Amino acid sequence: MQTMTTEELELWLEFERLEGPLGPERDDLHSVQTSATVANMFRRQGSPTINPVDFVPDWSGERKEARTNRNIEAWMNFGKRMTEEGNRG
């Protein structure tokens, strides 16, 4: 097994600081961008824009209740819009 030098670790840390998180954390960010885009495409006219931050996993559970209520509402609106779109076509 090859080990990483301190210098190499410092370079990777600097790269991550400049480019954003690497690994699963970056996957989370890609997922929330997609989720927010889809939810905003189907939100009712005049309703507030859904922020990608609303979809960021809250591993600590601190924001869970407030975010859950907003997400439930967003997904209910999404479902209604999908149903309405399906009934039109």
HTML snippet that shows the backbone in 3Dmol.js (N, CA, C, O; Angstrom):
<script src="https://3Dmol.org/build/3Dmol-min.js"></script>
<div id="view" style="width:600px;height:400px;position:relative"></div>
<script>
const pdb = `
ATOM      1  N   MET A   1       0.843  -1.174   0.000  1.00  0.00           N
ATOM      2  CA  MET A   1       0.000   0.000   0.000  1.00  0.00           C
ATOM      3  C   MET A   1       0.889   1.238   0.000  1.00  0.00           C
ATOM      4  O   MET A   1       1.834   1.349   0.782  1.00  0.00           O
ATOM      5  N   GLN A   2       0.564   2.162  -0.892  1.00  0.00           N
ATOM      6  CA  GLN A   2       1.347   3.386  -0.991  1.00  0.00           C
ATOM      7  C   GLN A   2       0.724   4.463  -0.104  1.00  0.00           C
ATOM      8  O   GLN A   2      -0.498   4.606  -0.057  1.00  0.00           O
ATOM      9  N   THR A   3       1.559   5.208   0.590  1.00  0.00           N
ATOM     10  CA  THR A   3       1.054   6.258   1.474  1.00  0.00           C
ATOM     11  C   THR A   3       1.184   7.621   0.802  1.00  0.00           C
ATOM     12  O   THR A   3       2.002   7.810  -0.098  1.00  0.00           O
ATOM     13  N   MET A   4       0.388   8.541   1.243  1.00  0.00           N
ATOM     14  CA  MET A   4       0.400   9.894   0.704  1.00  0.00           C
ATOM     15  C   MET A   4       1.335  10.742   1.554  1.00  0.00           C
ATOM     16  O   MET A   4       1.328  10.654   2.782  1.00  0.00           O
ATOM     17  N   THR A   5       2.128  11.554   0.896  1.00  0.00           N
ATOM     18  CA  THR A   5       3.018  12.444   1.635  1.00  0.00           C
ATOM     19  C   THR A   5       2.220  13.636   2.173  1.00  0.00           C
ATOM     20  O   THR A   5       1.109  13.911   1.720  1.00  0.00           O
ATOM     21  N   THR A   6       2.790  14.314   3.116  1.00  0.00           N
ATOM     22  CA  THR A   6       2.161  15.512   3.670  1.00  0.00           C
ATOM     23  C   THR A   6       1.982  16.562   2.585  1.00  0.00           C
ATOM     24  O   THR A   6       0.954  17.237   2.528  1.00  0.00           O
ATOM     25  N   GLU A   7       2.976  16.696   1.734  1.00  0.00           N
ATOM     26  CA  GLU A   7       2.903  17.684   0.654  1.00  0.00           C
ATOM     27  C   GLU A   7       1.759  17.352  -0.303  1.00  0.00           C
ATOM     28  O   GLU A   7       1.031  18.245  -0.737  1.00  0.00           O
ATOM     29  N   GLU A   8       1.601  16.069  -0.632  1.00  0.00           N
ATOM     30  CA  GLU A   8       0.532  15.664  -1.540  1.00  0.00           C
ATOM     31  C   GLU A   8      -0.840  15.910  -0.897  1.00  0.00           C
ATOM     32  O   GLU A   8      -1.769  16.367  -1.564  1.00  0.00           O
ATOM     33  N   LEU A   9      -0.959  15.608   0.384  1.00  0.00           N
ATOM     34  CA  LEU A   9      -2.200  15.864   1.101  1.00  0.00           C
ATOM     35  C   LEU A   9      -2.526  17.357   1.087  1.00  0.00           C
ATOM     36  O   LEU A   9      -3.675  17.741   0.867  1.00  0.00           O
ATOM     37  N   GLU A  10      -1.525  18.191   1.319  1.00  0.00           N
ATOM     38  CA  GLU A  10      -1.740  19.639   1.304  1.00  0.00           C
ATOM     39  C   GLU A  10      -2.205  20.111  -0.074  1.00  0.00           C
ATOM     40  O   GLU A  10      -3.060  20.991  -0.171  1.00  0.00           O
ATOM     41  N   LEU A  11      -1.646  19.532  -1.138  1.00  0.00           N
ATOM     42  CA  LEU A  11      -2.072  19.884  -2.492  1.00  0.00           C
ATOM     43  C   LEU A  11      -3.533  19.490  -2.734  1.00  0.00           C
ATOM     44  O   LEU A  11      -4.298  20.264  -3.309  1.00  0.00           O
ATOM     45  N   TRP A  12      -3.915  18.296  -2.300  1.00  0.00           N
ATOM     46  CA  TRP A  12      -5.305  17.852  -2.468  1.00  0.00           C
ATOM     47  C   TRP A  12      -6.258  18.715  -1.653  1.00  0.00           C
ATOM     48  O   TRP A  12      -7.350  19.038  -2.121  1.00  0.00           O
ATOM     49  N   LEU A  13      -5.862  19.093  -0.441  1.00  0.00           N
ATOM     50  CA  LEU A  13      -6.695  19.963   0.383  1.00  0.00           C
ATOM     51  C   LEU A  13      -6.876  21.329  -0.269  1.00  0.00           C
ATOM     52  O   LEU A  13      -7.969  21.894  -0.244  1.00  0.00           O
ATOM     53  N   GLU A  14      -5.814  21.849  -0.844  1.00  0.00           N
ATOM     54  CA  GLU A  14      -5.899  23.133  -1.539  1.00  0.00           C
ATOM     55  C   GLU A  14      -6.770  23.010  -2.789  1.00  0.00           C
ATOM     56  O   GLU A  14      -7.567  23.903  -3.078  1.00  0.00           O
ATOM     57  N   PHE A  15      -6.625  21.926  -3.520  1.00  0.00           N
ATOM     58  CA  PHE A  15      -7.452  21.689  -4.698  1.00  0.00           C
ATOM     59  C   PHE A  15      -8.934  21.647  -4.301  1.00  0.00           C
ATOM     60  O   PHE A  15      -9.773  22.266  -4.956  1.00  0.00           O
ATOM     61  N   GLU A  16      -9.249  20.919  -3.233  1.00  0.00           N
ATOM     62  CA  GLU A  16     -10.630  20.819  -2.778  1.00  0.00           C
ATOM     63  C   GLU A  16     -11.158  22.176  -2.306  1.00  0.00           C
ATOM     64  O   GLU A  16     -12.327  22.499  -2.516  1.00  0.00           O
ATOM     65  N   ARG A  17     -10.302  22.958  -1.674  1.00  0.00           N
ATOM     66  CA  ARG A  17     -10.712  24.296  -1.236  1.00  0.00           C
ATOM     67  C   ARG A  17     -11.077  25.165  -2.437  1.00  0.00           C
ATOM     68  O   ARG A  17     -12.032  25.939  -2.373  1.00  0.00           O
ATOM     69  N   LEU A  18     -10.329  25.043  -3.526  1.00  0.00           N
ATOM     70  CA  LEU A  18     -10.578  25.849  -4.726  1.00  0.00           C
ATOM     71  C   LEU A  18     -11.731  25.310  -5.569  1.00  0.00           C
ATOM     72  O   LEU A  18     -12.529  26.090  -6.089  1.00  0.00           O
ATOM     73  N   GLU A  19     -11.825  24.010  -5.709  1.00  0.00           N
ATOM     74  CA  GLU A  19     -12.782  23.389  -6.624  1.00  0.00           C
ATOM     75  C   GLU A  19     -14.058  22.884  -5.962  1.00  0.00           C
ATOM     76  O   GLU A  19     -15.003  22.510  -6.656  1.00  0.00           O
ATOM     77  N   GLY A  20     -14.102  22.868  -4.649  1.00  0.00           N
ATOM     78  CA  GLY A  20     -15.266  22.334  -3.952  1.00  0.00           C
ATOM     79  C   GLY A  20     -14.996  20.916  -3.501  1.00  0.00           C
ATOM     80  O   GLY A  20     -13.927  20.365  -3.764  1.00  0.00           O
ATOM     81  N   PRO A  21     -15.964  20.326  -2.820  1.00  0.00           N
ATOM     82  CA  PRO A  21     -15.756  19.001  -2.231  1.00  0.00           C
ATOM     83  C   PRO A  21     -15.560  17.920  -3.284  1.00  0.00           C
ATOM     84  O   PRO A  21     -16.053  18.014  -4.408  1.00  0.00           O
ATOM     85  N   LEU A  22     -14.833  16.907  -2.886  1.00  0.00           N
ATOM     86  CA  LEU A  22     -14.589  15.745  -3.739  1.00  0.00           C
ATOM     87  C   LEU A  22     -15.355  14.556  -3.171  1.00  0.00           C
ATOM     88  O   LEU A  22     -15.739  14.561  -2.002  1.00  0.00           O
ATOM     89  N   GLY A  23     -15.573  13.561  -3.980  1.00  0.00           N
ATOM     90  CA  GLY A  23     -16.191  12.327  -3.501  1.00  0.00           C
ATOM     91  C   GLY A  23     -17.685  12.454  -3.277  1.00  0.00           C
ATOM     92  O   GLY A  23     -18.358  13.213  -3.976  1.00  0.00           O
ATOM     93  N   PRO A  24     -18.211  11.717  -2.307  1.00  0.00           N
ATOM     94  CA  PRO A  24     -19.663  11.679  -2.079  1.00  0.00           C
ATOM     95  C   PRO A  24     -20.276  13.044  -1.790  1.00  0.00           C
ATOM     96  O   PRO A  24     -21.427  13.287  -2.154  1.00  0.00           O
ATOM     97  N   GLU A  25     -19.538  13.930  -1.148  1.00  0.00           N
ATOM     98  CA  GLU A  25     -20.072  15.262  -0.860  1.00  0.00           C
ATOM     99  C   GLU A  25     -20.384  15.997  -2.161  1.00  0.00           C
ATOM    100  O   GLU A  25     -21.383  16.710  -2.249  1.00  0.00           O
ATOM    101  N   ARG A  26     -19.539  15.825  -3.158  1.00  0.00           N
ATOM    102  CA  ARG A  26     -19.791  16.474  -4.447  1.00  0.00           C
ATOM    103  C   ARG A  26     -20.995  15.846  -5.137  1.00  0.00           C
ATOM    104  O   ARG A  26     -21.762  16.546  -5.798  1.00  0.00           O
ATOM    105  N   ASP A  27     -21.169  14.539  -4.991  1.00  0.00           N
ATOM    106  CA  ASP A  27     -22.347  13.876  -5.546  1.00  0.00           C
ATOM    107  C   ASP A  27     -23.616  14.452  -4.936  1.00  0.00           C
ATOM    108  O   ASP A  27     -24.608  14.656  -5.637  1.00  0.00           O
ATOM    109  N   ASP A  28     -23.588  14.716  -3.624  1.00  0.00           N
ATOM    110  CA  ASP A  28     -24.740  15.336  -2.967  1.00  0.00           C
ATOM    111  C   ASP A  28     -25.059  16.682  -3.614  1.00  0.00           C
ATOM    112  O   ASP A  28     -26.224  16.997  -3.856  1.00  0.00           O
ATOM    113  N   LEU A  29     -24.032  17.470  -3.890  1.00  0.00           N
ATOM    114  CA  LEU A  29     -24.252  18.788  -4.488  1.00  0.00           C
ATOM    115  C   LEU A  29     -24.847  18.671  -5.882  1.00  0.00           C
ATOM    116  O   LEU A  29     -25.736  19.443  -6.241  1.00  0.00           O
ATOM    117  N   HIS A  30     -24.370  17.717  -6.672  1.00  0.00           N
ATOM    118  CA  HIS A  30     -24.947  17.509  -8.004  1.00  0.00           C
ATOM    119  C   HIS A  30     -26.409  17.095  -7.898  1.00  0.00           C
ATOM    120  O   HIS A  30     -27.247  17.555  -8.674  1.00  0.00           O
ATOM    121  N   SER A  31     -26.710  16.244  -6.956  1.00  0.00           N
ATOM    122  CA  SER A  31     -28.085  15.769  -6.777  1.00  0.00           C
ATOM    123  C   SER A  31     -29.023  16.893  -6.354  1.00  0.00           C
ATOM    124  O   SER A  31     -30.150  16.978  -6.844  1.00  0.00           O
ATOM    125  N   VAL A  32     -28.568  17.759  -5.448  1.00  0.00           N
ATOM    126  CA  VAL A  32     -29.449  18.831  -5.001  1.00  0.00           C
ATOM    127  C   VAL A  32     -29.702  19.841  -6.109  1.00  0.00           C
ATOM    128  O   VAL A  32     -30.786  20.419  -6.179  1.00  0.00           O
ATOM    129  N   GLN A  33     -28.723  20.060  -6.972  1.00  0.00           N
ATOM    130  CA  GLN A  33     -28.931  20.968  -8.097  1.00  0.00           C
ATOM    131  C   GLN A  33     -30.011  20.414  -9.026  1.00  0.00           C
ATOM    132  O   GLN A  33     -30.891  21.149  -9.474  1.00  0.00           O
ATOM    133  N   THR A  34     -29.937  19.134  -9.307  1.00  0.00           N
ATOM    134  CA  THR A  34     -30.933  18.500 -10.167  1.00  0.00           C
ATOM    135  C   THR A  34     -32.304  18.515  -9.499  1.00  0.00           C
ATOM    136  O   THR A  34     -33.303  18.839 -10.141  1.00  0.00           O
ATOM    137  N   SER A  35     -32.356  18.172  -8.232  1.00  0.00           N
ATOM    138  CA  SER A  35     -33.632  18.141  -7.508  1.00  0.00           C
ATOM    139  C   SER A  35     -34.291  19.517  -7.501  1.00  0.00           C
ATOM    140  O   SER A  35     -35.489  19.632  -7.757  1.00  0.00           O
ATOM    141  N   ALA A  36     -33.526  20.548  -7.212  1.00  0.00           N
ATOM    142  CA  ALA A  36     -34.077  21.902  -7.167  1.00  0.00           C
ATOM    143  C   ALA A  36     -34.549  22.343  -8.548  1.00  0.00           C
ATOM    144  O   ALA A  36     -35.590  22.989  -8.669  1.00  0.00           O
ATOM    145  N   THR A  37     -33.803  22.004  -9.578  1.00  0.00           N
ATOM    146  CA  THR A  37     -34.197  22.370 -10.936  1.00  0.00           C
ATOM    147  C   THR A  37     -35.527  21.734 -11.308  1.00  0.00           C
ATOM    148  O   THR A  37     -36.421  22.403 -11.826  1.00  0.00           O
ATOM    149  N   VAL A  38     -35.652  20.445 -11.042  1.00  0.00           N
ATOM    150  CA  VAL A  38     -36.903  19.740 -11.364  1.00  0.00           C
ATOM    151  C   VAL A  38     -38.051  20.308 -10.538  1.00  0.00           C
ATOM    152  O   VAL A  38     -39.127  20.565 -11.078  1.00  0.00           O
ATOM    153  N   ALA A  39     -37.845  20.508  -9.246  1.00  0.00           N
ATOM    154  CA  ALA A  39     -38.908  21.048  -8.395  1.00  0.00           C
ATOM    155  C   ALA A  39     -39.320  22.440  -8.855  1.00  0.00           C
ATOM    156  O   ALA A  39     -40.507  22.764  -8.837  1.00  0.00           O
ATOM    157  N   ASN A  40     -38.373  23.261  -9.263  1.00  0.00           N
ATOM    158  CA  ASN A  40     -38.704  24.609  -9.724  1.00  0.00           C
ATOM    159  C   ASN A  40     -39.421  24.603 -11.066  1.00  0.00           C
ATOM    160  O   ASN A  40     -40.231  25.486 -11.345  1.00  0.00           O
ATOM    161  N   MET A  41     -39.125  23.611 -11.895  1.00  0.00           N
ATOM    162  CA  MET A  41     -39.822  23.517 -13.182  1.00  0.00           C
ATOM    163  C   MET A  41     -41.319  23.299 -12.984  1.00  0.00           C
ATOM    164  O   MET A  41     -42.127  23.740 -13.801  1.00  0.00           O
ATOM    165  N   PHE A  42     -41.684  22.624 -11.905  1.00  0.00           N
ATOM    166  CA  PHE A  42     -43.077  22.263 -11.690  1.00  0.00           C
ATOM    167  C   PHE A  42     -43.747  23.022 -10.543  1.00  0.00           C
ATOM    168  O   PHE A  42     -44.840  22.654 -10.113  1.00  0.00           O
ATOM    169  N   ARG A  43     -43.099  24.074 -10.048  1.00  0.00           N
ATOM    170  CA  ARG A  43     -43.732  24.828  -8.970  1.00  0.00           C
ATOM    171  C   ARG A  43     -44.811  25.724  -9.557  1.00  0.00           C
ATOM    172  O   ARG A  43     -44.762  26.097 -10.729  1.00  0.00           O
ATOM    173  N   ARG A  44     -45.764  26.055  -8.737  1.00  0.00           N
ATOM    174  CA  ARG A  44     -46.862  26.918  -9.169  1.00  0.00           C
ATOM    175  C   ARG A  44     -46.343  28.327  -9.434  1.00  0.00           C
ATOM    176  O   ARG A  44     -45.432  28.804  -8.758  1.00  0.00           O
ATOM    177  N   GLN A  45     -46.939  28.984 -10.429  1.00  0.00           N
ATOM    178  CA  GLN A  45     -46.564  30.355 -10.736  1.00  0.00           C
ATOM    179  C   GLN A  45     -46.829  31.228  -9.514  1.00  0.00           C
ATOM    180  O   GLN A  45     -47.896  31.154  -8.904  1.00  0.00           O
ATOM    181  N   GLY A  46     -45.863  32.039  -9.170  1.00  0.00           N
ATOM    182  CA  GLY A  46     -45.982  32.923  -8.021  1.00  0.00           C
ATOM    183  C   GLY A  46     -45.490  32.321  -6.715  1.00  0.00           C
ATOM    184  O   GLY A  46     -45.303  33.042  -5.735  1.00  0.00           O
ATOM    185  N   SER A  47     -45.274  30.995  -6.687  1.00  0.00           N
ATOM    186  CA  SER A  47     -44.754  30.392  -5.460  1.00  0.00           C
ATOM    187  C   SER A  47     -43.255  30.644  -5.382  1.00  0.00           C
ATOM    188  O   SER A  47     -42.607  30.843  -6.410  1.00  0.00           O
ATOM    189  N   PRO A  48     -42.698  30.638  -4.180  1.00  0.00           N
ATOM    190  CA  PRO A  48     -41.272  30.952  -4.044  1.00  0.00           C
ATOM    191  C   PRO A  48     -40.380  29.926  -4.732  1.00  0.00           C
ATOM    192  O   PRO A  48     -40.704  28.740  -4.802  1.00  0.00           O
ATOM    193  N   THR A  49     -39.259  30.408  -5.234  1.00  0.00           N
ATOM    194  CA  THR A  49     -38.273  29.535  -5.854  1.00  0.00           C
ATOM    195  C   THR A  49     -37.665  28.621  -4.800  1.00  0.00           C
ATOM    196  O   THR A  49     -37.361  29.050  -3.687  1.00  0.00           O
ATOM    197  N   ILE A  50     -37.495  27.368  -5.164  1.00  0.00           N
ATOM    198  CA  ILE A  50     -36.889  26.404  -4.258  1.00  0.00           C
ATOM    199  C   ILE A  50     -35.377  26.475  -4.425  1.00  0.00           C
ATOM    200  O   ILE A  50     -34.862  26.378  -5.539  1.00  0.00           O
ATOM    201  N   ASN A  51     -34.685  26.641  -3.334  1.00  0.00           N
ATOM    202  CA  ASN A  51     -33.243  26.773  -3.328  1.00  0.00           C
ATOM    203  C   ASN A  51     -32.593  25.393  -3.242  1.00  0.00           C
ATOM    204  O   ASN A  51     -33.069  24.549  -2.482  1.00  0.00           O
ATOM    205  N   PRO A  52     -31.527  25.136  -3.991  1.00  0.00           N
ATOM    206  CA  PRO A  52     -30.844  23.843  -3.870  1.00  0.00           C
ATOM    207  C   PRO A  52     -30.443  23.503  -2.443  1.00  0.00           C
ATOM    208  O   PRO A  52     -30.379  22.327  -2.083  1.00  0.00           O
ATOM    209  N   VAL A  53     -30.170  24.519  -1.623  1.00  0.00           N
ATOM    210  CA  VAL A  53     -29.790  24.271  -0.230  1.00  0.00           C
ATOM    211  C   VAL A  53     -30.892  23.506   0.508  1.00  0.00           C
ATOM    212  O   VAL A  53     -30.615  22.752   1.442  1.00  0.00           O
ATOM    213  N   ASP A  54     -32.147  23.707   0.079  1.00  0.00           N
ATOM    214  CA  ASP A  54     -33.262  23.007   0.718  1.00  0.00           C
ATOM    215  C   ASP A  54     -33.171  21.495   0.551  1.00  0.00           C
ATOM    216  O   ASP A  54     -33.797  20.752   1.307  1.00  0.00           O
ATOM    217  N   PHE A  55     -32.405  21.035  -0.423  1.00  0.00           N
ATOM    218  CA  PHE A  55     -32.272  19.604  -0.676  1.00  0.00           C
ATOM    219  C   PHE A  55     -30.965  19.002  -0.150  1.00  0.00           C
ATOM    220  O   PHE A  55     -30.740  17.798  -0.271  1.00  0.00           O
ATOM    221  N   VAL A  56     -30.113  19.840   0.430  1.00  0.00           N
ATOM    222  CA  VAL A  56     -28.837  19.343   0.956  1.00  0.00           C
ATOM    223  C   VAL A  56     -29.110  18.423   2.147  1.00  0.00           C
ATOM    224  O   VAL A  56     -29.846  18.800   3.059  1.00  0.00           O
ATOM    225  N   PRO A  57     -28.533  17.235   2.149  1.00  0.00           N
ATOM    226  CA  PRO A  57     -28.750  16.340   3.284  1.00  0.00           C
ATOM    227  C   PRO A  57     -28.335  16.999   4.604  1.00  0.00           C
ATOM    228  O   PRO A  57     -27.295  17.653   4.690  1.00  0.00           O
ATOM    229  N   ASP A  58     -29.153  16.813   5.605  1.00  0.00           N
ATOM    230  CA  ASP A  58     -28.891  17.366   6.936  1.00  0.00           C
ATOM    231  C   ASP A  58     -28.552  16.195   7.849  1.00  0.00           C
ATOM    232  O   ASP A  58     -29.399  15.710   8.600  1.00  0.00           O
ATOM    233  N   TRP A  59     -27.323  15.755   7.776  1.00  0.00           N
ATOM    234  CA  TRP A  59     -26.920  14.549   8.489  1.00  0.00           C
ATOM    235  C   TRP A  59     -27.054  14.706   9.998  1.00  0.00           C
ATOM    236  O   TRP A  59     -27.224  13.711  10.702  1.00  0.00           O
ATOM    237  N   SER A  60     -26.983  15.932  10.509  1.00  0.00           N
ATOM    238  CA  SER A  60     -27.070  16.139  11.954  1.00  0.00           C
ATOM    239  C   SER A  60     -28.517  16.186  12.439  1.00  0.00           C
ATOM    240  O   SER A  60     -28.773  15.988  13.627  1.00  0.00           O
ATOM    241  N   GLY A  61     -29.463  16.443  11.540  1.00  0.00           N
ATOM    242  CA  GLY A  61     -30.870  16.514  11.903  1.00  0.00           C
ATOM    243  C   GLY A  61     -31.310  17.861  12.435  1.00  0.00           C
ATOM    244  O   GLY A  61     -32.462  18.002  12.845  1.00  0.00           O
ATOM    245  N   GLU A  62     -30.438  18.860  12.445  1.00  0.00           N
ATOM    246  CA  GLU A  62     -30.765  20.161  13.022  1.00  0.00           C
ATOM    247  C   GLU A  62     -31.832  20.913  12.236  1.00  0.00           C
ATOM    248  O   GLU A  62     -32.675  21.587  12.827  1.00  0.00           O
ATOM    249  N   ARG A  63     -31.804  20.806  10.907  1.00  0.00           N
ATOM    250  CA  ARG A  63     -32.752  21.557  10.085  1.00  0.00           C
ATOM    251  C   ARG A  63     -33.898  20.686   9.592  1.00  0.00           C
ATOM    252  O   ARG A  63     -34.722  21.128   8.791  1.00  0.00           O
ATOM    253  N   LYS A  64     -33.947  19.466  10.062  1.00  0.00           N
ATOM    254  CA  LYS A  64     -34.846  18.471   9.484  1.00  0.00           C
ATOM    255  C   LYS A  64     -36.313  18.896   9.468  1.00  0.00           C
ATOM    256  O   LYS A  64     -36.958  18.819   8.422  1.00  0.00           O
ATOM    257  N   GLU A  65     -36.841  19.331  10.573  1.00  0.00           N
ATOM    258  CA  GLU A  65     -38.279  19.619  10.636  1.00  0.00           C
ATOM    259  C   GLU A  65     -38.682  20.738   9.677  1.00  0.00           C
ATOM    260  O   GLU A  65     -39.636  20.587   8.914  1.00  0.00           O
ATOM    261  N   ALA A  66     -37.962  21.854   9.712  1.00  0.00           N
ATOM    262  CA  ALA A  66     -38.306  22.980   8.849  1.00  0.00           C
ATOM    263  C   ALA A  66     -38.155  22.606   7.378  1.00  0.00           C
ATOM    264  O   ALA A  66     -39.013  22.923   6.554  1.00  0.00           O
ATOM    265  N   ARG A  67     -37.055  21.930   7.060  1.00  0.00           N
ATOM    266  CA  ARG A  67     -36.817  21.557   5.665  1.00  0.00           C
ATOM    267  C   ARG A  67     -37.807  20.506   5.205  1.00  0.00           C
ATOM    268  O   ARG A  67     -38.254  20.536   4.059  1.00  0.00           O
ATOM    269  N   THR A  68     -38.156  19.580   6.080  1.00  0.00           N
ATOM    270  CA  THR A  68     -39.105  18.530   5.717  1.00  0.00           C
ATOM    271  C   THR A  68     -40.441  19.137   5.320  1.00  0.00           C
ATOM    272  O   THR A  68     -41.039  18.725   4.326  1.00  0.00           O
ATOM    273  N   ASN A  69     -40.910  20.106   6.081  1.00  0.00           N
ATOM    274  CA  ASN A  69     -42.184  20.745   5.753  1.00  0.00           C
ATOM    275  C   ASN A  69     -42.127  21.426   4.388  1.00  0.00           C
ATOM    276  O   ASN A  69     -43.072  21.314   3.607  1.00  0.00           O
ATOM    277  N   ARG A  70     -41.041  22.127   4.089  1.00  0.00           N
ATOM    278  CA  ARG A  70     -40.903  22.779   2.779  1.00  0.00           C
ATOM    279  C   ARG A  70     -40.805  21.751   1.668  1.00  0.00           C
ATOM    280  O   ARG A  70     -41.410  21.926   0.611  1.00  0.00           O
ATOM    281  N   ASN A  71     -40.048  20.673   1.891  1.00  0.00           N
ATOM    282  CA  ASN A  71     -39.898  19.656   0.854  1.00  0.00           C
ATOM    283  C   ASN A  71     -41.195  18.911   0.603  1.00  0.00           C
ATOM    284  O   ASN A  71     -41.511  18.590  -0.543  1.00  0.00           O
ATOM    285  N   ILE A  72     -41.947  18.633   1.651  1.00  0.00           N
ATOM    286  CA  ILE A  72     -43.239  17.960   1.467  1.00  0.00           C
ATOM    287  C   ILE A  72     -44.131  18.835   0.591  1.00  0.00           C
ATOM    288  O   ILE A  72     -44.760  18.349  -0.349  1.00  0.00           O
ATOM    289  N   GLU A  73     -44.180  20.109   0.902  1.00  0.00           N
ATOM    290  CA  GLU A  73     -44.992  21.029   0.110  1.00  0.00           C
ATOM    291  C   GLU A  73     -44.497  21.080  -1.343  1.00  0.00           C
ATOM    292  O   GLU A  73     -45.299  21.054  -2.276  1.00  0.00           O
ATOM    293  N   ALA A  74     -43.179  21.152  -1.526  1.00  0.00           N
ATOM    294  CA  ALA A  74     -42.626  21.204  -2.883  1.00  0.00           C
ATOM    295  C   ALA A  74     -42.963  19.946  -3.663  1.00  0.00           C
ATOM    296  O   ALA A  74     -43.359  20.030  -4.825  1.00  0.00           O
ATOM    297  N   TRP A  75     -42.815  18.787  -3.050  1.00  0.00           N
ATOM    298  CA  TRP A  75     -43.102  17.540  -3.767  1.00  0.00           C
ATOM    299  C   TRP A  75     -44.589  17.359  -4.007  1.00  0.00           C
ATOM    300  O   TRP A  75     -44.981  16.758  -5.007  1.00  0.00           O
ATOM    301  N   MET A  76     -45.438  17.871  -3.100  1.00  0.00           N
ATOM    302  CA  MET A  76     -46.876  17.805  -3.339  1.00  0.00           C
ATOM    303  C   MET A  76     -47.245  18.674  -4.536  1.00  0.00           C
ATOM    304  O   MET A  76     -48.047  18.272  -5.378  1.00  0.00           O
ATOM    305  N   ASN A  77     -46.657  19.864  -4.606  1.00  0.00           N
ATOM    306  CA  ASN A  77     -46.888  20.733  -5.764  1.00  0.00           C
ATOM    307  C   ASN A  77     -46.380  20.081  -7.038  1.00  0.00           C
ATOM    308  O   ASN A  77     -47.020  20.169  -8.086  1.00  0.00           O
ATOM    309  N   PHE A  78     -45.237  19.432  -6.948  1.00  0.00           N
ATOM    310  CA  PHE A  78     -44.672  18.721  -8.095  1.00  0.00           C
ATOM    311  C   PHE A  78     -45.648  17.643  -8.573  1.00  0.00           C
ATOM    312  O   PHE A  78     -45.923  17.531  -9.767  1.00  0.00           O
ATOM    313  N   GLY A  79     -46.163  16.860  -7.638  1.00  0.00           N
ATOM    314  CA  GLY A  79     -47.095  15.793  -7.992  1.00  0.00           C
ATOM    315  C   GLY A  79     -48.364  16.334  -8.630  1.00  0.00           C
ATOM    316  O   GLY A  79     -48.872  15.768  -9.598  1.00  0.00           O
ATOM    317  N   LYS A  80     -48.877  17.439  -8.078  1.00  0.00           N
ATOM    318  CA  LYS A  80     -50.074  18.061  -8.647  1.00  0.00           C
ATOM    319  C   LYS A  80     -49.823  18.532 -10.073  1.00  0.00           C
ATOM    320  O   LYS A  80     -50.646  18.324 -10.964  1.00  0.00           O
ATOM    321  N   ARG A  81     -48.666  19.172 -10.276  1.00  0.00           N
ATOM    322  CA  ARG A  81     -48.344  19.674 -11.616  1.00  0.00           C
ATOM    323  C   ARG A  81     -48.173  18.528 -12.609  1.00  0.00           C
ATOM    324  O   ARG A  81     -48.621  18.621 -13.752  1.00  0.00           O
ATOM    325  N   MET A  82     -47.530  17.457 -12.177  1.00  0.00           N
ATOM    326  CA  MET A  82     -47.351  16.301 -13.059  1.00  0.00           C
ATOM    327  C   MET A  82     -48.709  15.716 -13.430  1.00  0.00           C
ATOM    328  O   MET A  82     -48.929  15.333 -14.579  1.00  0.00           O
ATOM    329  N   THR A  83     -49.618  15.647 -12.463  1.00  0.00           N
ATOM    330  CA  THR A  83     -50.955  15.117 -12.720  1.00  0.00           C
ATOM    331  C   THR A  83     -51.695  16.031 -13.687  1.00  0.00           C
ATOM    332  O   THR A  83     -52.334  15.556 -14.626  1.00  0.00           O
ATOM    333  N   GLU A  84     -51.612  17.333 -13.464  1.00  0.00           N
ATOM    334  CA  GLU A  84     -52.274  18.287 -14.352  1.00  0.00           C
ATOM    335  C   GLU A  84     -51.713  18.209 -15.764  1.00  0.00           C
ATOM    336  O   GLU A  84     -52.468  18.231 -16.735  1.00  0.00           O
ATOM    337  N   GLU A  85     -50.383  18.117 -15.885  1.00  0.00           N
ATOM    338  CA  GLU A  85     -49.754  18.014 -17.201  1.00  0.00           C
ATOM    339  C   GLU A  85     -50.208  16.735 -17.897  1.00  0.00           C
ATOM    340  O   GLU A  85     -50.478  16.748 -19.097  1.00  0.00           O
ATOM    341  N   GLY A  86     -50.293  15.642 -17.163  1.00  0.00           N
ATOM    342  CA  GLY A  86     -50.710  14.355 -17.731  1.00  0.00           C
ATOM    343  C   GLY A  86     -52.152  14.384 -18.173  1.00  0.00           C
ATOM    344  O   GLY A  86     -52.505  13.765 -19.177  1.00  0.00           O
ATOM    345  N   ASN A  87     -52.993  15.092 -17.444  1.00  0.00           N
ATOM    346  CA  ASN A  87     -54.419  15.164 -17.802  1.00  0.00           C
ATOM    347  C   ASN A  87     -54.663  16.039 -19.029  1.00  0.00           C
ATOM    348  O   ASN A  87     -55.674  15.887 -19.714  1.00  0.00           O
ATOM    349  N   ARG A  88     -53.735  16.953 -19.303  1.00  0.00           N
ATOM    350  CA  ARG A  88     -53.885  17.832 -20.474  1.00  0.00           C
ATOM    351  C   ARG A  88     -53.510  17.140 -21.764  1.00  0.00           C
ATOM    352  O   ARG A  88     -54.071  17.424 -22.823  1.00  0.00           O
ATOM    353  N   GLY A  89     -52.543  16.214 -21.668  1.00  0.00           N
ATOM    354  CA  GLY A  89     -52.003  15.648 -22.906  1.00  0.00           C
ATOM    355  C   GLY A  89     -52.496  14.308 -23.146  1.00  0.00           C
ATOM    356  O   GLY A  89     -52.137  13.689 -24.148  1.00  0.00           O
TER     357      GLY A  89
END
`;
const viewer = $3Dmol.createViewer("view");
viewer.addModel(pdb, "pdb");
viewer.setStyle({}, {cartoon: {color: "spectrum"}});
viewer.zoomTo();
viewer.render();
</script>
